[in-house]
């Protein structure tokens, strides 16, 4: 009798072969089930409460998956592709998870029948390459030279991105705002130059876009009330200096044997502070912003000279002020000169809701802007910010890649038809697999119908007929519970969104199909508190 060979440490959990693969596919199905109802204009929202009791309401796929804290290693792949779609494109996070899970679901029968995963992976890659070529050939390029036309196109794309969000009622109001915001940026379109400030209370329509910088009034010391709250024009000193008397016992030991010597030390310290303040005053600045605190002596000194000051300004706000108004952030007062100051046409402190805000407007090189969002509950404002982020990302992508396709499931139906036609002209196992991938693409229009409460089978049959007749832009019409030409109906999406979603979904599906064994090592499990090695135990 052959002796048993023990290769792995006791307690190691190892599973392999077909059951392992099927189990990983099932885990991915569960992830898709968690987010599939959030797709589209009639998608539902999820309320997620974390261990601290903080609740988040969202229908952004990536946000939901991040908060779910999934530990199954195969299912984590889907979380990663949702994150990558969010970082790269900003929108389409739910779609990419649904596509990947549906691809796997459609090829599961082949795995069960014993088709080798490598054959399926090869067919996947072939099908997705064809689909991407098709999107590129179908997508409609927009001429950048026609500014009003380009602007209306950007607004339509932003509105489509907001269709499925909580703020879809106000999508026209916000889509104009988002396009204005992105067009204010310079050529590189840096995201961090768009500030979003949230103020509870008021209606959504009271939200405003400032072509410049706005930030909440910082912590202020005595004497602040005496300072003027309005300047026109305005010169701004941007500092990284603490203008405050320090308690010297913190930093040094001074031995004195009489009171006059002690008084000299105190006087010297005041003298140093006053010299700094005087230099700032002489530079001609009338607004002083500092990253570090500005104490009450300095605050009153500035108030006496009709100057405004704010200490402890957040780093990103200071950088955005510098970008908009020019100047430089100074770390010493000795060489503050006219050209080191930022300039803008008007500075004003205004009340917004329960907060005071400092506004810098009329900036000479305003390559930055700030949204001030109003609305009810805090969760609602956070979801509004996420929705605007998606729309801003879409508009940025559109300016860089100016090709659009019709949304509402239209492009997926067209790709499905293309792949189905192709599968009929090839022989071998690939024929069945590419046919299955074609079926999987129909998940997007089907889910749009399901989420809106329509009869999905009926609408998909109508769509198949239209696409067979060559009408490639027909998709689901949510408003009239029917189908419509979504290119005419202005339901547009950047082609890059679809290309990225298909590529990421295909890669994730191929990755999961290529894993056939899992080894969970007990010692590493304890070290990582549950995070094993390899691709996870079957659930």
Residue, then its C-alpha position, 0 to 999 in steps of 0.5 A: x500500500x502506497x504511503x500517504x504523503x503530507x505536503x501541506x501543513x495541517x489545517x490547510x484548506x485546499x479545493x480544486x478542479x471544476x467545483x472550485x471554478x463553479x463556486x467562484x462563479x457563484x460568488x460573483x453572481x452574489x456580488x452582481x445580485x447586490x448591485x443589479x437593482x441600482x442600474x439605470x434611471x429607475x434604479x433603486x438606492x441602497x442604504x448601507x450602515x457601517x459598524x459605527x452606525x454611519x449610514x450611506x445612501x447610494x446607487x453608485x456601484x463602486x461606492x456600494x461595493x467598497x462599503x460592502x467589504x467583500x472578503x471572498x477572493x474571487x468576488x473581490x475581482x469584481x469590486x476591483x473592476x468597479x473601482x478601476x472603472x470609477x477611477x478611470x471613467x467615473x461612470x458605468x460602475x454598476x454596468x461593468x460588474x453586471x457584465x462580468x457576472x453575466x459573462x460568467x453566468x452564461x459560460x457556466x453550463x460549458x464549464x459544467x459540461x467539461x469545456x476547458x476554461x482556456x477555450x472559453x477565455x480565447x473565445x472571450x478575448x476574440x469576442x471582446x476585440x470584435x465588440x470594441x472594433x464595432x463600438x469604434x466604427x459605430x461611434x459618432x465623432x463630434x467636431x470640436x470647432x463648433x462650440x455651441x454644438x460641443x457644449x450641448x453635447x457635453x450637457x447631454x452626456x452629463x445629463x445621461x450620467x445623472x439620469x440614474x442618480x438621486x438628482x435626476x429631477x434637476x439634471x438639466x440645472x446640474x448638467x449646465x453647471x458641470x459643463x461650466x465647471x469643467x470648461x473653466x479648467x485648463x487643458x489638463x482638466x485637473x479634478x482637484x481644481x474643482x472644489x465641492x462644498x456641502x451646506x445643509x439646508x435649502x433646496x437643490x436649486x440653490x446650489x451655485x457654481x463660483x468661478x473662483x474659490x469659495x471656502x468656509x470661514x475658518x476658526x477666528x479669534x477675537x477682533x475678527x468682527x471688526x474686519x471688513x467683509x468685502x473688498x474690491x479689488x483685492x490683494x491676497x497674501x498667501x502664507x504658511x506662517x504662524x502669526x501667534x505668540x508662542x508659550x516659550x516654555x514649550x521650546x526653550x529654557x531661559x534663566x533670568x534673575x530679575x524682572x527686567x530681563x524677563x520683561x526684555x524677553x517678552x518685549x522681544x517676542x512681541x517685537x518679532x510678531x509686530x515686525x512680521x505684521x508690519x511687513x505684511x501690512x506694508x506689502x499692500x495686501x488686504x486679505x491674509x490667508x495662512x495655512x497655520x493659525x493667526x492669533x488674536x493679537x494679529x487678528x486685532x492688528x489687521x482689523x485696526x488697519x482694515x485688513x481681513x485675515x483667515x488662519x488654518x485654511x485647508x491646504x487644498x483651498x490655499x492651493x486653489x486660491x493660488x491657482x485662481x488669483x496668482x501669487x505664491x505661498x510664502x514661508x517668510x515675511x521678509x521678502x513679501x513683494x507686490x508680485x508675490x500677492x494674489x489678486x482678484x476683482x472682489x472678495x466677500x464673506x457671505x452667509x450660506x445656510x448656517x455657514x459663513x463662506x469666503x468668496x474670491x471672484x473675478x480671478x484673472x486666471x481662474x482655472x479653478x471653480x467651486x460648487x456650493x451644494x445645498x440640500x436636505x439631509x447629509x446623506x443626500x448631499x453626499x450622494x449629490x456630490x458622488x453624482x456630480x463626480x460621475x458627471x464631471x468625470x464623463x464631461x472630462x472624458x468627452x472633451x478628451x475623447x469626443x466620440x459618443x454612442x447611444x445609451x439605454x442598452x442600444x449599443x449593447x443590443x447592437x454588439x449582441x447582434x454583431x456577435x450573434x451573426x458572427x457566431x453563425x459563420x464559425x465552426x467549433x466550440x467557439x460558436x456556442x461560446x460567442x453566442x453565449x457572450x452575445x446573450x450576456x450583453x443583453x443583461x444591460x437592456x434587460x436589467x434597465x427594463x426589470x428595474x423600471x418594472x417593464x416586461x423585459x422579454x417583450x421589449x427585448x424582442x422588439x429591440x432584436x427586431x429593430x437591430x436586425x433591420x439595421x436600426x442600430x441606435x434603438x434602446x429602451x425608452x424608460x419614459x414611455x415604456x417602449x423602445x426609441x432611437x436613443x441617438x435622437x432622444x439624446x441619451x448619449x454616453x461617451x464611447x470610452x465608457x463602453x470600451x472600458x467597461x467591456x475590457x474590464x469585464x472581460x479581463x475579470x471574467x478571464x481571470x476568474x475562469x483561469x483559477x482552478x485551485x485554492x489553498x487557504x493557509x491557516x497560519x497566514x489566515x490568522x496573521x491577516x485576520x481572514x485574508x487567505x492566499x490564492x483565490x478563496x475557498x468556495x462559499 
